[in-house]
Amino acid sequence: MVIDKLVECGIDKDSIRQISRDTLIVQVDREHVDDVIKCLVIDKNAHFSTCLGVDLSGIETSGFSLYYILVLKDKKIVVETKLSSGECVKPVHRAVPAATWCECETMDLLGLKACVGDDIDKYRFILHWGISREIRPLRKTYPYNYKLSRVATCEIERPRDYVEIDPHHPFFYEHEDFLAKVENGKIVDVQYIGSYITRGIEKIGETRLNIDQIPFIAERICGICGFTHSTAYCQAVENALKIEIPERARFERTLMLELERLESHLLILALIAYAIKLREYFVKLLKVREYIMNICEILVGNRKMYGLNIVGGVRFGFTKEQVDKCVKIFEEFKVNARKVLEDFEKCEELNSLKNIGILPKEDAHKLGAVGPVLRASGIDYDVRKYVPYAAYRDVDFEVPVMDSGDTYARAVVRIRESYESIKIVDQIFKRDEIIKGDLKVEYEVSPGKVGVGLTEAPRGENVHFIITGHDMKLYRWKVRAPTYANLAVLRRILIGESIDKAPIIIASLDPCLSCTDRLVMVRV
């Protein structure tokens, strides 16, 4: 059925290649890429995940490849087109706005200027305005240790007549600007300026580290939801190399992913409670979160940064003694967490979040929203159900969906997802696979293999894309964190709202800027 839909969108059946059980890669001529993506997303209702560019000079004499990653039914679709130097494709973002940021990124980091169109050709998205346009960090000739601070100026092109909604992040000390233009107390325009954080993770992964070392820095992409990143990375490599991991590894990964979801949801719900002056629930929610942090420490030795994932499985197994101890703590957690969450959902103050920051269903789809943000707008898309991974085929759970698309719905979806995560953890603790069986499989790496790893992080769909290289290295590693997708809806949910509502509306996206700004130095 999926192949039929691809053919209906003008893709030659002979150009469709199945690279794994759930992943198809298709070759499309550059003249038709925009029409193909538009057909898949708008007509066939495919979910647009991300896009990226690849410098082929280390594989071929010259040129680039563009990849667009989508999900259609239960398949990951990778649309590839090759470009010679100077060639371009028509901008996809004009028909599918979800492609705007990744096409900007391709322009900024690889220099494929013509590919984004005149409307955003002069826009600096990742790189600081003072950095020369001759510098393209993701080209293979650009050294990983070249410091942009040596060549950057202090030029800053900031929009005039805009005010900062809050000094940086509304709740956390992370660096980015939410700028609003305000008339008569109402927001009439919004601009987001990010990419302040300097780490260069993708470039380091392609140059300094080997395939087995990368899971440990992948887990450091996000301080709250790092395990979902290391899982997505490992799955991308396993996808490329057709590796089937052992049952025990699948269940261990799923358990830690759901514990991570619980601690993440409880944290953002506590911060929402704090924002609407429910200080009592702020304390209660963080208190029950401690049960989960303690369980993680018993299982892996750390409250965060589990260090569990490796390509081909997991590094160590859980013992019966560990699991028995965790089950007792989890039983106590369930009683307390359910009571706090149920009472919190009934609070009158939570109703103050209704009918503000509304994201309609159609806009959520076109803008590429993910996770609770997408499901609060009436779209039932969850990677755990659509493209199951780890042990999600073996557990029973529902995907909470609401229709109002407002700030209230985004909070309530997280509350109801927490109940489902409790169900999943309960089921896994009862499975023998969690303490018995092999932990990993051996594998061999061959160059030029393409793989996509998707996970449903607490904030939504998380994407890792890889191309294998020589000598146990990656040729290309691309990360698209959930917040990167969700921040694209800012203008839609803020314009028309009063300025005093902006912080809680932004917070309802649960933005994490450390995993969004994972790439390069941008300002000095």
N, C-alpha and C positions, 0 to 999 in steps of 0.2 A: 504493500500500500504506500509506503514512504517513497519507494522508487517511482511509482506511478505519479505521485505528486511532483517529484523532481522533474520527471519527463514533461509533465503538464506545464512546468515553468520554463521550458525551453532547453533543458539540459539533455545532451545526447546520452543515451543509455550506455554507450560504449565508454563514456568518460567517467562513469561512476565506478568507484573501486571500494570494496569493503575491506578496511584495514583491521577491524576487530569485530566482535559480536555486536557491539552497539554503536560503531562509528563508521561513517561513510565519508570518503573524500572525493570531491568532484572537480574536474578541470573545466574552467569556463573561460572563453575568450574575453579579453579585456573590454571589448566593445559592448559586451552584454552583461557584465557583472551587475550594474545597477538595476537592470530590468529583472534579472534572476533573483536578487535579494529582495527587491520590492514585491515580486510575485510570491515568494516564500513567506515573507512576513505579513504582508497586507492581505493577500488572497488566500494563502494556505494556513495562516495563523501560526506560523513558526515563531519560536521565541528567539530574539536576537541576543546573543551573548556578548560578543566583542569582535574586534578585528585587529590585525597587526601586520607589520611589514617585516620582511627579512632581506638582509643584504646577502646576495648569493656569491659574492666575490671569493669566499673561501671554498666554494663548491664548484662554481663555474667561472668563466673569465670575467663576467660582469653581469649586471642586472639585479632585479629584485623579484620577490614574490609577495603578493598580498593574499592574506587569508582572512576569510569571514567565517565566524563560528556561530552556528545556530543549533537549536534543538527542535526537531519535528517529530511529533508522536514520541516514540521511545528510542529515537536515534539522534546521535550527535552528527551534525552535518558540517564538514569543513569544505568551504568553497575556496578554491585556489586559482589564482591567475598570475601568470608570469609577465614581467615587464622588462623591456630593454631600457637602457639608460635614456631618459628623456621622454619615454612613453608614460601614459597615465590611463586611469579609468575615470569614468564619469562619477562624480561624488554620489555616494549612496545615501548620505545623511539628508539630502533634500527630500527624499521619499520616506526614509526611515530615520527619524531624528536620533534614535538610539545609537547610530553609528557616528554621531558628530564628534564626540570626544576621542574615540580611537582613531578616527581619520585625522583629527588635529595632531594627535600624538605621532602618527606616522609621518606627518609633514615635519613636525618639530625635530624628531629624533633621527629620521633617515633622509630628510630633504626632498621627499616626493611632493613638491609644492603643487604641481598642477593637479594632483590627484584629489585635492580637497576643494578646489573651486575658488573663484575670486572672492566669495563672500567671507571666507575665513583664512585666506592666504596670508594675510598680514598679522594674524592673531598668534600671540605667543601663549602656548598652552602649558607646556612642561618647562621649557627653558626660560630663564630670566631674560627680561627685555634687553639687558645690557650685553648679552652674549652674542657674538657674531653668528650670523646665519650660515657661515661656512663650517661651523662646528656641528657635527652630527654624531652624538655619542654612541648610537647603536650601529654605526658602520663598523665593519671589521678592521678598518685601518685606524680607528680611534682607540688609543690605549686606555685600559681600565683605570690606571692610576694618574691620569692627567687631571690636574686640579683646575676646575673652571674658575675658581677665585682668582687665578693668575691673569685671566683675560677679561673677566667681567668688569663692567663699569657700574656706577651707582645710578644709572638711569632707571627711573621707575615711571611707567606710564599708568597712572591711576585715574580711574574715571572721576570726573568732577561732579559736584552736587550730590554725592552719595554719602551716606553715613554708615559707620560700622554698627551692625546689629548688636554686637557684643564684642568685647576684646577677645578676639580669636574664638575658640569653641565655646558654646554657651555653658558647658559644664566642666570640660576638661581643659588642661593647659596644653593644648595642641595648636599647631600653627597653621592658620589659614584665615582668610578674610571673607566674611559674609557681608556684602555691601548692599544697602537698600536706598533707593530713591523714594523719598516720602513727600506726599502732598496732602495737607489737611489730615495728618495722622494716619493716612493709608499708604501702603506700599504700592508704588506704580511701576517699579522695575527692580530687578535683583541681579547682582553679579557675584560670582564666586571666584575667588583667586586662591588657588592651592599650590601644591608642589613646592612647599618650603623645605620639607624634611630631606636630609641628605644621607642616603645609604647606598644607592647604586647596586641593589641586590641582583637584578637581572644580569647586569654586566659582569659582576663578580662570579655569578653562577656559570656564566659562559666562558670565563677566562681562568679564574683561580682554582675552582673546585672541581672535583669529579662527581659523577652521578650519585655515588654513595654518600658523599659529604653534604650534598645540597639539602636533604630533608631537615638538617639541623638549623640551617639559616632560613629555610622556608617557614619553619615553626616560629621564627622570630619576626616574621612580617607583621604579625598582630600580637599585641600583648594580652588580649582577652581571648581571641579565637585562633591561636596559633596552630592547634592540632589539625583543624580543618584545612589549613594551608599545606602542612606536610603530607596530609592524606591526599589532597588533590594533586600535589606534585608526584607522589609515588604512583598514584593511579594513572597519571599522564604517561610516565615511563612504562608502567605495566601494560597500558593500553597500546603503546607503540611496539613493545616487544612481545605482545601476546602472552604475558605472564599471568597465570592463575594462582593466586595466593592461597595458602591453607585455610581450612575452616576456622581454626582457632584464631588466626590473625584477623580474619574477617569479623569475628565476634568481638575481639578485643578492640579493634578500631571503632566498631559501632558503639560499644559501651562508652569509650572515652569521648567520642563525638557527641553523644547525648548528654553526658555529664557536663561537657563544655557548653552545650546549648542551654542547659539549665542555669549554670552560673552566669552566663552572659545575659539571658533574659531577666533573671532576678536582679542583676545590676542595673540594667536600663529601666526596669520597672521601679526600682528604688529611686533612681534619679528623676523619673517622671513624678513620683510621689513627692519628692523634695521640691520640684518646680511648682507644683500646685499646692504647696504649703501643708502637705500631709506628712509632717516630720515623723510622726509616730510610725507610719508605714514604711518610711525610708529606713528606719532602724530595724523594724520587724523583717523586712524583705532581705536586708543585708545579713541579719542574724540567721535566717534559715539558709541563706547562701553558704554560710560557713560549713554546714553539714557536707555540702558537695565538695568544697575545697578540701575538707579533711579526708573524704573518701578518695579523692585524687591523690593526695599525699600518701595514703596507705598503699594504693595500687602501684604508683610509679615513682614514689619518693619525692615528688614536687607538687606543690599546689598548682603551679602553672609550668609551662615548658616541660612536657612529659618525656620527650626524648625517646618515644616508643617506636615511631615509624621508621622503617627502612624499605628500600625498593625490594619487593618480593615477599614482604610480610612484616613482622615486628621483631624487635631486638630481644625481648624477654617475655616470659609468660607469667600470668597471675597464678598464685597458689590457692588451694582450697582454704587455707587459714586466712589469707588476705580477703578472699571473697566472703567468707562467713562473717568476718568482722565488719565488712562494708555493708552487708545485708542488714545487720542489726542497726547500724547508723542510718541506713536508707529507710528502714521502717519508721524510725522516729522522725526523719525528715518528711516523709509523705504526710503524716498526720499534721505536723506543724505548717508545712508549706501549703497544703490544701486549704487550711483554715485561713491563713494570711491572704492567699490569692483570692479566695471566695469573698472575704470581707472587703478586700481592696476593690474588687470589681463592683461591689454594691455601693461604694462611697459616692455621695452626692457630688463631691468635688470632681470626681472623674468625669461626670457628665458635662462639666464645663468645657471639655475638649471636643464635644460634639459640634459638627457643622463648621469647623475651622480647619484650614489646611487641606481642603478636599482635592483628591486626585481621582478624576473620573476613570472608569475602566478603560476606555479607548486610549486615553493619554498614557495610562500606566503601561499599556502594551507597546505603543509607538515609541515611548521614551525609554523602554527597556528596564523598567523597575524590576526589582527582585525581592524575594523573601517576604516577610510580613508586610512590607510596603505594597507589594504587588497583590498579595492575597487579601489585604484589607480593602482593595479596590475591586474585588469580585473575581479575580482570576486564579483558578486552581492550578498553580504551577509550583511544584516542589520536586527538586532533583531526586530526592529519596524515593518518590513514587514514579516519576516520569522516566528516569534513567537510573534504576536502582543500582547501588554499589554496596561494598562491604557486605553486611548481613541484613540489609533492609528488606530483601525479599522474604526473609525468614521470620519477620516480626509483624505484628498487627498494630496498625495505628491509623488515625484519621488526619486529614489536613484541614485545619480550621480556615474557613473563608468567610469574609464579611463583604457587604455590598456598599456601604456608605462612603468608603474611601477617605474618611476624615482622620483627624489626629486620635480621636477616641477609638476608632476601629483598629488603628495600628497598635495601640496599647492592649486592647482586648485580645487581638489575635495572638499576641505574645503570651498573655495569660493562659489562653486555651492551648497553645502549643506546649506550654510547660506541663500541662496535664498529660499530653500525649507522650512527651519525653519520659515522664514518670512511668507510663505504661511500658514503653520500650525497655527502659532500664530494668524494670521488674521482670520482664520476659527473659532478658539476657542473663540476669543473675541465676535463673533457673535452668539454663542450658549447660550441659556437660562440656560443650565445645569451648567454654570460656576458660577451662582449666586443663583440658586434655587435647593432645594432638601436636602436630608439627607447627613450628612458629614461622618458618620461612622456606623459600625455595631458591635454588641457585639459578642463575641466568647468565646469558651472554649478550653482549651489546654489539649490534651491527650499525654502521653509520647510515644517516639519511632517513631514519624512520620517524614518522610523525605520530604524535600522541596527544590526546586531550583528556584531562582529568577534571571532572565536575564534582563538587560536593555542595550540599545544602548547608552552608554556614548559618549560624544564628541570625545573621543579618541578610542572608539570601544566597543565591547562586554564586559560587566561587569557581573561577576558571584558571586552570594552568594548562599551557600549551608548550610542547617541547618538540625539538628536532634533535635527534641524536647525532653526535659527531664521532671523531676518532679518539682512541686512547682513553676510553671511559669518560669522555667529556660530552657536554651538550653543545650543539651548534647554536641553538636558539632556545631561550626560555622566556615565556611571556606570562605575566600574572595579571589577572583582572579581579580585584577584590570587590565584594558586594557594595560597599559604600561608593565606590567609583561609579557604579551603575545608578545607585539611588540618588546621588547628589544632582544628577541630570534633571531631576523633577523639581528642583528648588523654585524656579520661576513660576511653574504651574501652581504650586501649592502656597506660594507666598504673595503673589501679586493680588491686590484687592483686600488683603488682610490688614488689620491695624498693627502698627509697629510693635506694640507691647505683646502681641501674640507670637511674634516671630521666634523667640528663643524656644518655646515649647514645641512649636511646629517643626523646627529644625531638629530638636531633640527626638521627636517621634520617628525620625529616620534612623535613629541610633547610629549616628555617623562615627566612624573610626578613621582618623586621618593618617595614622601611622601605616595602615595597610593600603590606603589609597595612594599615598605619596611614596611609593616603594622604589622609585627609579633613579633620579639623578639630582645633583645640586642645581638649584634654580635661581636663588637670589643671595646676595652677599650683604 
